[in-house]
Amino acid sequence: MDKIFDGKKTAKLGTPTNPAIINVQTAEREKELESVFEENGWTYTIALEPDKPENIKDLEILLHPLKTRIAGKSVGRNESCPCGSGRKYKKCCGK
């Protein structure tokens, strides 16, 4: 079943309502990641599970957030064509 948008905003990752969840295999790695979370003031939950693979996806998202993309300006129908023909875009390349 597909997830349907319910109109509610999801909480920001690393906050008390949406803590980052990390799985590690060793206690040393747990201490290392705890210091990173404490340094940045993020809320987190670290599970020490030696038999499962390490999962630090939430930490990577917090350390490297997605940047907003800005779309380039598009050519208007009645502007000069960018190909340099001197004609309007709608009569040249905008067919």
Backbone as XML, in Angstrom:
<?xml version="1.0"?>
<chain id="A" units="angstrom">
  <residue number="1" name="MET">
    <atom name="N" x="0.843" y="-1.174" z="0.000"/>
    <atom name="CA" x="0.000" y="0.000" z="0.000"/>
    <atom name="C" x="0.889" y="1.238" z="0.000"/>
  </residue>
  <residue number="2" name="ASP">
    <atom name="N" x="0.587" y="2.208" z="-0.857"/>
    <atom name="CA" x="1.362" y="3.432" z="-0.945"/>
    <atom name="C" x="1.055" y="4.348" z="0.226"/>
  </residue>
  <residue number="3" name="LYS">
    <atom name="N" x="2.083" y="5.070" z="0.654"/>
    <atom name="CA" x="1.902" y="6.015" z="1.744"/>
    <atom name="C" x="1.206" y="7.258" z="1.195"/>
  </residue>
  <residue number="4" name="ILE">
    <atom name="N" x="0.160" y="7.675" z="1.863"/>
    <atom name="CA" x="-0.605" y="8.836" z="1.429"/>
    <atom name="C" x="-0.268" y="10.006" z="2.341"/>
  </residue>
  <residue number="5" name="PHE">
    <atom name="N" x="-0.066" y="11.179" z="1.755"/>
    <atom name="CA" x="0.258" y="12.371" z="2.529"/>
    <atom name="C" x="-0.921" y="12.724" z="3.420"/>
  </residue>
  <residue number="6" name="ASP">
    <atom name="N" x="-0.644" y="12.845" z="4.727"/>
    <atom name="CA" x="-1.719" y="13.117" z="5.678"/>
    <atom name="C" x="-1.812" y="14.586" z="6.080"/>
  </residue>
  <residue number="7" name="GLY">
    <atom name="N" x="-0.968" y="15.448" z="5.497"/>
    <atom name="CA" x="-1.030" y="16.874" z="5.784"/>
    <atom name="C" x="-0.235" y="17.298" z="6.997"/>
  </residue>
  <residue number="8" name="LYS">
    <atom name="N" x="0.362" y="16.345" z="7.713"/>
    <atom name="CA" x="1.145" y="16.678" z="8.894"/>
    <atom name="C" x="2.618" y="16.763" z="8.531"/>
  </residue>
  <residue number="9" name="LYS">
    <atom name="N" x="3.267" y="17.779" z="9.049"/>
    <atom name="CA" x="4.692" y="17.964" z="8.791"/>
    <atom name="C" x="5.490" y="16.998" z="9.665"/>
  </residue>
  <residue number="10" name="THR">
    <atom name="N" x="6.477" y="16.327" z="9.073"/>
    <atom name="CA" x="7.315" y="15.424" z="9.854"/>
    <atom name="C" x="8.346" y="16.242" z="10.626"/>
  </residue>
  <residue number="11" name="ALA">
    <atom name="N" x="8.701" y="15.764" z="11.800"/>
    <atom name="CA" x="9.655" y="16.477" z="12.639"/>
    <atom name="C" x="11.058" y="16.360" z="12.052"/>
  </residue>
  <residue number="12" name="LYS">
    <atom name="N" x="11.857" y="17.367" z="12.292"/>
    <atom name="CA" x="13.239" y="17.396" z="11.820"/>
    <atom name="C" x="14.029" y="16.283" z="12.501"/>
  </residue>
  <residue number="13" name="LEU">
    <atom name="N" x="14.895" y="15.626" z="11.745"/>
    <atom name="CA" x="15.714" y="14.544" z="12.262"/>
    <atom name="C" x="16.698" y="15.083" z="13.301"/>
  </residue>
  <residue number="14" name="GLY">
    <atom name="N" x="16.849" y="14.358" z="14.398"/>
    <atom name="CA" x="17.777" y="14.759" z="15.453"/>
    <atom name="C" x="17.135" y="15.589" z="16.550"/>
  </residue>
  <residue number="15" name="THR">
    <atom name="N" x="15.797" y="15.683" z="16.545"/>
    <atom name="CA" x="15.070" y="16.419" z="17.576"/>
    <atom name="C" x="14.429" y="15.410" z="18.530"/>
  </residue>
  <residue number="16" name="PRO">
    <atom name="N" x="13.946" y="15.855" z="19.679"/>
    <atom name="CA" x="13.319" y="14.919" z="20.619"/>
    <atom name="C" x="12.120" y="14.154" z="20.044"/>
  </residue>
  <residue number="17" name="THR">
    <atom name="N" x="11.369" y="14.755" z="19.130"/>
    <atom name="CA" x="10.230" y="14.057" z="18.547"/>
    <atom name="C" x="10.631" y="13.088" z="17.444"/>
  </residue>
  <residue number="18" name="ASN">
    <atom name="N" x="11.821" y="13.274" z="16.853"/>
    <atom name="CA" x="12.313" y="12.394" z="15.792"/>
    <atom name="C" x="13.821" y="12.167" z="15.976"/>
  </residue>
  <residue number="19" name="PRO">
    <atom name="N" x="14.221" y="11.380" z="16.984"/>
    <atom name="CA" x="15.658" y="11.184" z="17.233"/>
    <atom name="C" x="16.307" y="10.323" z="16.149"/>
  </residue>
  <residue number="20" name="ALA">
    <atom name="N" x="17.591" y="10.537" z="15.948"/>
    <atom name="CA" x="18.353" y="9.706" z="15.016"/>
    <atom name="C" x="18.550" y="8.333" z="15.652"/>
  </residue>
  <residue number="21" name="ILE">
    <atom name="N" x="18.384" y="7.278" z="14.868"/>
    <atom name="CA" x="18.527" y="5.912" z="15.365"/>
    <atom name="C" x="19.719" y="5.270" z="14.673"/>
  </residue>
  <residue number="22" name="ILE">
    <atom name="N" x="20.685" y="4.819" z="15.489"/>
    <atom name="CA" x="21.943" y="4.279" z="14.987"/>
    <atom name="C" x="22.159" y="2.885" z="15.569"/>
  </residue>
  <residue number="23" name="ASN">
    <atom name="N" x="22.677" y="1.959" z="14.765"/>
    <atom name="CA" x="23.074" y="0.627" z="15.226"/>
    <atom name="C" x="24.576" y="0.479" z="15.024"/>
  </residue>
  <residue number="24" name="VAL">
    <atom name="N" x="25.294" y="0.063" z="16.075"/>
    <atom name="CA" x="26.737" y="-0.150" z="15.990"/>
    <atom name="C" x="27.082" y="-1.533" z="16.525"/>
  </residue>
  <residue number="25" name="GLN">
    <atom name="N" x="28.325" y="-1.970" z="16.233"/>
    <atom name="CA" x="28.746" y="-3.301" z="16.632"/>
    <atom name="C" x="29.657" y="-3.308" z="17.853"/>
  </residue>
  <residue number="26" name="THR">
    <atom name="N" x="30.352" y="-2.194" z="18.140"/>
    <atom name="CA" x="31.291" y="-2.181" z="19.258"/>
    <atom name="C" x="31.018" y="-1.007" z="20.194"/>
  </residue>
  <residue number="27" name="ALA">
    <atom name="N" x="31.454" y="-1.158" z="21.436"/>
    <atom name="CA" x="31.280" y="-0.096" z="22.435"/>
    <atom name="C" x="32.158" y="1.110" z="22.102"/>
  </residue>
  <residue number="28" name="GLU">
    <atom name="N" x="33.337" y="0.863" z="21.516"/>
    <atom name="CA" x="34.221" y="1.974" z="21.143"/>
    <atom name="C" x="33.551" y="2.856" z="20.089"/>
  </residue>
  <residue number="29" name="ARG">
    <atom name="N" x="32.917" y="2.218" z="19.115"/>
    <atom name="CA" x="32.223" y="2.960" z="18.062"/>
    <atom name="C" x="31.032" y="3.721" z="18.648"/>
  </residue>
  <residue number="30" name="GLU">
    <atom name="N" x="30.381" y="3.132" z="19.628"/>
    <atom name="CA" x="29.257" y="3.788" z="20.293"/>
    <atom name="C" x="29.718" y="5.079" z="20.966"/>
  </residue>
  <residue number="31" name="LYS">
    <atom name="N" x="30.840" y="5.028" z="21.683"/>
    <atom name="CA" x="31.384" y="6.225" z="22.354"/>
    <atom name="C" x="31.769" y="7.288" z="21.330"/>
  </residue>
  <residue number="32" name="GLU">
    <atom name="N" x="32.355" y="6.848" z="20.210"/>
    <atom name="CA" x="32.773" y="7.775" z="19.158"/>
    <atom name="C" x="31.566" y="8.526" z="18.586"/>
  </residue>
  <residue number="33" name="LEU">
    <atom name="N" x="30.498" y="7.794" z="18.299"/>
    <atom name="CA" x="29.310" y="8.425" z="17.729"/>
    <atom name="C" x="28.554" y="9.263" z="18.751"/>
  </residue>
  <residue number="34" name="GLU">
    <atom name="N" x="28.568" y="8.854" z="20.019"/>
    <atom name="CA" x="27.937" y="9.659" z="21.063"/>
    <atom name="C" x="28.564" y="11.033" z="21.131"/>
  </residue>
  <residue number="35" name="SER">
    <atom name="N" x="29.893" y="11.099" z="21.012"/>
    <atom name="CA" x="30.567" y="12.397" z="21.074"/>
    <atom name="C" x="30.167" y="13.285" z="19.902"/>
  </residue>
  <residue number="36" name="VAL">
    <atom name="N" x="29.967" y="12.702" z="18.717"/>
    <atom name="CA" x="29.542" y="13.483" z="17.551"/>
    <atom name="C" x="28.140" y="14.058" z="17.780"/>
  </residue>
  <residue number="37" name="PHE">
    <atom name="N" x="27.234" y="13.227" z="18.295"/>
    <atom name="CA" x="25.870" y="13.697" z="18.553"/>
    <atom name="C" x="25.843" y="14.772" z="19.639"/>
  </residue>
  <residue number="38" name="GLU">
    <atom name="N" x="26.588" y="14.566" z="20.716"/>
    <atom name="CA" x="26.627" y="15.540" z="21.814"/>
    <atom name="C" x="27.219" y="16.863" z="21.347"/>
  </residue>
  <residue number="39" name="GLU">
    <atom name="N" x="28.249" y="16.796" z="20.521"/>
    <atom name="CA" x="28.921" y="17.988" z="20.008"/>
    <atom name="C" x="27.966" y="18.862" z="19.203"/>
  </residue>
  <residue number="40" name="ASN">
    <atom name="N" x="27.066" y="18.215" z="18.445"/>
    <atom name="CA" x="26.134" y="18.951" z="17.594"/>
    <atom name="C" x="24.781" y="19.206" z="18.246"/>
  </residue>
  <residue number="41" name="GLY">
    <atom name="N" x="24.534" y="18.620" z="19.407"/>
    <atom name="CA" x="23.283" y="18.853" z="20.114"/>
    <atom name="C" x="22.094" y="18.111" z="19.538"/>
  </residue>
  <residue number="42" name="TRP">
    <atom name="N" x="22.339" y="16.990" z="18.866"/>
    <atom name="CA" x="21.264" y="16.203" z="18.274"/>
    <atom name="C" x="20.772" y="15.161" z="19.263"/>
  </residue>
  <residue number="43" name="THR">
    <atom name="N" x="19.489" y="14.843" z="19.198"/>
    <atom name="CA" x="18.913" y="13.773" z="20.006"/>
    <atom name="C" x="19.108" y="12.470" z="19.241"/>
  </residue>
  <residue number="44" name="TYR">
    <atom name="N" x="19.457" y="11.400" z="19.959"/>
    <atom name="CA" x="19.804" y="10.157" z="19.282"/>
    <atom name="C" x="19.469" y="8.943" z="20.140"/>
  </residue>
  <residue number="45" name="THR">
    <atom name="N" x="19.451" y="7.783" z="19.488"/>
    <atom name="CA" x="19.319" y="6.491" z="20.143"/>
    <atom name="C" x="20.344" y="5.576" z="19.486"/>
  </residue>
  <residue number="46" name="ILE">
    <atom name="N" x="21.274" y="5.047" z="20.289"/>
    <atom name="CA" x="22.290" y="4.144" z="19.752"/>
    <atom name="C" x="22.052" y="2.752" z="20.326"/>
  </residue>
  <residue number="47" name="ALA">
    <atom name="N" x="21.939" y="1.760" z="19.432"/>
    <atom name="CA" x="21.766" y="0.372" z="19.840"/>
    <atom name="C" x="23.067" y="-0.380" z="19.587"/>
  </residue>
  <residue number="48" name="LEU">
    <atom name="N" x="23.558" y="-1.070" z="20.598"/>
    <atom name="CA" x="24.772" y="-1.875" z="20.480"/>
    <atom name="C" x="24.356" y="-3.302" z="20.128"/>
  </residue>
  <residue number="49" name="GLU">
    <atom name="N" x="24.545" y="-3.669" z="18.860"/>
    <atom name="CA" x="24.150" y="-4.986" z="18.363"/>
    <atom name="C" x="25.312" y="-5.595" z="17.586"/>
  </residue>
  <residue number="50" name="PRO">
    <atom name="N" x="26.150" y="-6.410" z="18.243"/>
    <atom name="CA" x="27.332" y="-6.972" z="17.584"/>
    <atom name="C" x="27.031" y="-7.922" z="16.434"/>
  </residue>
  <residue number="51" name="ASP">
    <atom name="N" x="25.847" y="-8.539" z="16.426"/>
    <atom name="CA" x="25.529" y="-9.517" z="15.387"/>
    <atom name="C" x="24.896" y="-8.899" z="14.140"/>
  </residue>
  <residue number="52" name="LYS">
    <atom name="N" x="24.552" y="-7.610" z="14.161"/>
    <atom name="CA" x="23.941" y="-6.939" z="13.016"/>
    <atom name="C" x="24.941" y="-5.963" z="12.395"/>
  </residue>
  <residue number="53" name="PRO">
    <atom name="N" x="24.800" y="-5.676" z="11.106"/>
    <atom name="CA" x="25.710" y="-4.710" z="10.470"/>
    <atom name="C" x="25.449" y="-3.292" z="10.984"/>
  </residue>
  <residue number="54" name="GLU">
    <atom name="N" x="26.496" y="-2.469" z="10.932"/>
    <atom name="CA" x="26.397" y="-1.089" z="11.404"/>
    <atom name="C" x="25.472" y="-0.291" z="10.484"/>
  </residue>
  <residue number="55" name="ASN">
    <atom name="N" x="24.624" y="0.524" z="11.093"/>
    <atom name="CA" x="23.700" y="1.367" z="10.346"/>
    <atom name="C" x="23.801" y="2.781" z="10.900"/>
  </residue>
  <residue number="56" name="ILE">
    <atom name="N" x="24.476" y="3.678" z="10.151"/>
    <atom name="CA" x="24.631" y="5.065" z="10.594"/>
    <atom name="C" x="24.017" y="6.026" z="9.567"/>
  </residue>
  <residue number="57" name="LYS">
    <atom name="N" x="22.975" y="5.561" z="8.877"/>
    <atom name="CA" x="22.332" y="6.359" z="7.830"/>
    <atom name="C" x="21.813" y="7.695" z="8.362"/>
  </residue>
  <residue number="58" name="ASP">
    <atom name="N" x="21.182" y="7.695" z="9.531"/>
    <atom name="CA" x="20.641" y="8.943" z="10.094"/>
    <atom name="C" x="21.747" y="9.942" z="10.399"/>
  </residue>
  <residue number="59" name="LEU">
    <atom name="N" x="22.888" y="9.460" z="10.890"/>
    <atom name="CA" x="24.012" y="10.357" z="11.168"/>
    <atom name="C" x="24.545" y="10.969" z="9.882"/>
  </residue>
  <residue number="60" name="GLU">
    <atom name="N" x="24.639" y="10.178" z="8.823"/>
    <atom name="CA" x="25.108" y="10.703" z="7.544"/>
    <atom name="C" x="24.169" y="11.768" z="7.010"/>
  </residue>
  <residue number="61" name="ILE">
    <atom name="N" x="22.865" y="11.583" z="7.199"/>
    <atom name="CA" x="21.885" y="12.583" z="6.755"/>
    <atom name="C" x="22.070" y="13.884" z="7.539"/>
  </residue>
  <residue number="62" name="LEU">
    <atom name="N" x="22.316" y="13.778" z="8.836"/>
    <atom name="CA" x="22.514" y="14.969" z="9.655"/>
    <atom name="C" x="23.822" y="15.686" z="9.318"/>
  </residue>
  <residue number="63" name="LEU">
    <atom name="N" x="24.871" y="14.925" z="9.038"/>
    <atom name="CA" x="26.163" y="15.535" z="8.731"/>
    <atom name="C" x="26.210" y="16.141" z="7.330"/>
  </residue>
  <residue number="64" name="HIS">
    <atom name="N" x="25.467" y="15.558" z="6.391"/>
    <atom name="CA" x="25.479" y="16.017" z="5.002"/>
    <atom name="C" x="24.052" y="16.240" z="4.514"/>
  </residue>
  <residue number="65" name="PRO">
    <atom name="N" x="23.399" y="17.333" z="4.963"/>
    <atom name="CA" x="22.004" y="17.558" z="4.556"/>
    <atom name="C" x="21.906" y="17.883" z="3.064"/>
  </residue>
  <residue number="66" name="LEU">
    <atom name="N" x="20.760" y="17.555" z="2.476"/>
    <atom name="CA" x="20.529" y="17.861" z="1.075"/>
    <atom name="C" x="20.424" y="19.363" z="0.891"/>
  </residue>
  <residue number="67" name="LYS">
    <atom name="N" x="20.996" y="19.848" z="-0.195"/>
    <atom name="CA" x="20.931" y="21.276" z="-0.484"/>
    <atom name="C" x="19.791" y="21.539" z="-1.451"/>
  </residue>
  <residue number="68" name="THR">
    <atom name="N" x="19.148" y="22.675" z="-1.303"/>
    <atom name="CA" x="18.053" y="23.058" z="-2.166"/>
    <atom name="C" x="18.583" y="23.365" z="-3.556"/>
  </residue>
  <residue number="69" name="ARG">
    <atom name="N" x="17.935" y="22.795" z="-4.551"/>
    <atom name="CA" x="18.315" y="23.061" z="-5.929"/>
    <atom name="C" x="17.504" y="24.228" z="-6.453"/>
  </residue>
  <residue number="70" name="ILE">
    <atom name="N" x="18.163" y="25.107" z="-7.169"/>
    <atom name="CA" x="17.488" y="26.252" z="-7.759"/>
    <atom name="C" x="17.465" y="26.046" z="-9.267"/>
  </residue>
  <residue number="71" name="ALA">
    <atom name="N" x="16.280" y="26.036" z="-9.828"/>
    <atom name="CA" x="16.139" y="25.826" z="-11.267"/>
    <atom name="C" x="16.618" y="27.061" z="-12.016"/>
  </residue>
  <residue number="72" name="GLY">
    <atom name="N" x="17.257" y="26.822" z="-13.135"/>
    <atom name="CA" x="17.719" y="27.933" z="-13.963"/>
    <atom name="C" x="16.545" y="28.645" z="-14.614"/>
  </residue>
  <residue number="73" name="LYS">
    <atom name="N" x="16.776" y="29.873" z="-15.018"/>
    <atom name="CA" x="15.711" y="30.649" z="-15.631"/>
    <atom name="C" x="15.424" y="30.095" z="-17.015"/>
  </residue>
  <residue number="74" name="SER">
    <atom name="N" x="14.158" y="29.874" z="-17.306"/>
    <atom name="CA" x="13.786" y="29.359" z="-18.621"/>
    <atom name="C" x="13.540" y="30.529" z="-19.576"/>
  </residue>
  <residue number="75" name="VAL">
    <atom name="N" x="13.648" y="30.231" z="-20.850"/>
    <atom name="CA" x="13.448" y="31.243" z="-21.884"/>
    <atom name="C" x="11.962" y="31.425" z="-22.118"/>
  </residue>
  <residue number="76" name="GLY">
    <atom name="N" x="11.513" y="32.671" z="-22.148"/>
    <atom name="CA" x="10.106" y="32.967" z="-22.432"/>
    <atom name="C" x="9.812" y="32.813" z="-23.914"/>
  </residue>
  <residue number="77" name="ARG">
    <atom name="N" x="8.570" y="32.573" z="-24.243"/>
    <atom name="CA" x="8.181" y="32.364" z="-25.649"/>
    <atom name="C" x="8.538" y="33.546" z="-26.540"/>
  </residue>
  <residue number="78" name="ASN">
    <atom name="N" x="8.385" y="34.764" z="-26.038"/>
    <atom name="CA" x="8.587" y="35.945" z="-26.875"/>
    <atom name="C" x="9.964" y="36.581" z="-26.712"/>
  </residue>
  <residue number="79" name="GLU">
    <atom name="N" x="10.879" y="35.901" z="-26.036"/>
    <atom name="CA" x="12.243" y="36.408" z="-25.908"/>
    <atom name="C" x="13.079" y="35.928" z="-27.081"/>
  </residue>
  <residue number="80" name="SER">
    <atom name="N" x="14.235" y="36.577" z="-27.275"/>
    <atom name="CA" x="15.136" y="36.155" z="-28.341"/>
    <atom name="C" x="15.631" y="34.748" z="-28.062"/>
  </residue>
  <residue number="81" name="CYS">
    <atom name="N" x="15.803" y="33.960" z="-29.120"/>
    <atom name="CA" x="16.234" y="32.578" z="-28.978"/>
    <atom name="C" x="17.694" y="32.538" z="-28.520"/>
  </residue>
  <residue number="82" name="PRO">
    <atom name="N" x="18.024" y="31.676" z="-27.541"/>
    <atom name="CA" x="19.397" y="31.605" z="-27.047"/>
    <atom name="C" x="20.381" y="31.006" z="-28.056"/>
  </residue>
  <residue number="83" name="CYS">
    <atom name="N" x="19.895" y="30.443" z="-29.160"/>
    <atom name="CA" x="20.806" y="29.865" z="-30.153"/>
    <atom name="C" x="21.505" y="30.945" z="-30.968"/>
  </residue>
  <residue number="84" name="GLY">
    <atom name="N" x="21.016" y="32.199" z="-30.880"/>
    <atom name="CA" x="21.683" y="33.313" z="-31.564"/>
    <atom name="C" x="21.147" y="33.605" z="-32.953"/>
  </residue>
  <residue number="85" name="SER">
    <atom name="N" x="20.018" y="33.035" z="-33.320"/>
    <atom name="CA" x="19.471" y="33.246" z="-34.670"/>
    <atom name="C" x="18.855" y="34.630" z="-34.826"/>
  </residue>
  <residue number="86" name="GLY">
    <atom name="N" x="18.498" y="35.277" z="-33.718"/>
    <atom name="CA" x="17.856" y="36.586" z="-33.792"/>
    <atom name="C" x="16.345" y="36.496" z="-33.864"/>
  </residue>
  <residue number="87" name="ARG">
    <atom name="N" x="15.815" y="35.297" z="-33.973"/>
    <atom name="CA" x="14.374" y="35.107" z="-34.027"/>
    <atom name="C" x="13.830" y="34.899" z="-32.621"/>
  </residue>
  <residue number="88" name="LYS">
    <atom name="N" x="12.509" y="35.019" z="-32.487"/>
    <atom name="CA" x="11.888" y="34.736" z="-31.196"/>
    <atom name="C" x="11.976" y="33.244" z="-30.925"/>
  </residue>
  <residue number="89" name="TYR">
    <atom name="N" x="12.048" y="32.901" z="-29.650"/>
    <atom name="CA" x="12.176" y="31.497" z="-29.233"/>
    <atom name="C" x="11.022" y="30.636" z="-29.764"/>
  </residue>
  <residue number="90" name="LYS">
    <atom name="N" x="9.793" y="31.197" z="-29.768"/>
    <atom name="CA" x="8.625" y="30.419" z="-30.200"/>
    <atom name="C" x="8.671" y="30.105" z="-31.695"/>
  </residue>
  <residue number="91" name="LYS">
    <atom name="N" x="9.400" y="30.893" z="-32.502"/>
    <atom name="CA" x="9.480" y="30.665" z="-33.932"/>
    <atom name="C" x="10.744" y="29.901" z="-34.323"/>
  </residue>
  <residue number="92" name="CYS">
    <atom name="N" x="11.646" y="29.697" z="-33.366"/>
    <atom name="CA" x="12.926" y="29.066" z="-33.684"/>
    <atom name="C" x="13.031" y="27.700" z="-33.022"/>
  </residue>
  <residue number="93" name="CYS">
    <atom name="N" x="13.590" y="27.636" z="-31.824"/>
    <atom name="CA" x="13.855" y="26.371" z="-31.135"/>
    <atom name="C" x="12.715" y="25.943" z="-30.230"/>
  </residue>
  <residue number="94" name="GLY">
    <atom name="N" x="11.709" y="26.761" z="-30.039"/>
    <atom name="CA" x="10.617" y="26.452" z="-29.112"/>
    <atom name="C" x="9.441" y="25.769" z="-29.758"/>
  </residue>
  <residue number="95" name="LYS">
    <atom name="N" x="9.634" y="25.130" z="-30.877"/>
    <atom name="CA" x="8.524" y="24.484" z="-31.589"/>
    <atom name="C" x="7.950" y="23.345" z="-30.818"/>
  </residue>
</chain>
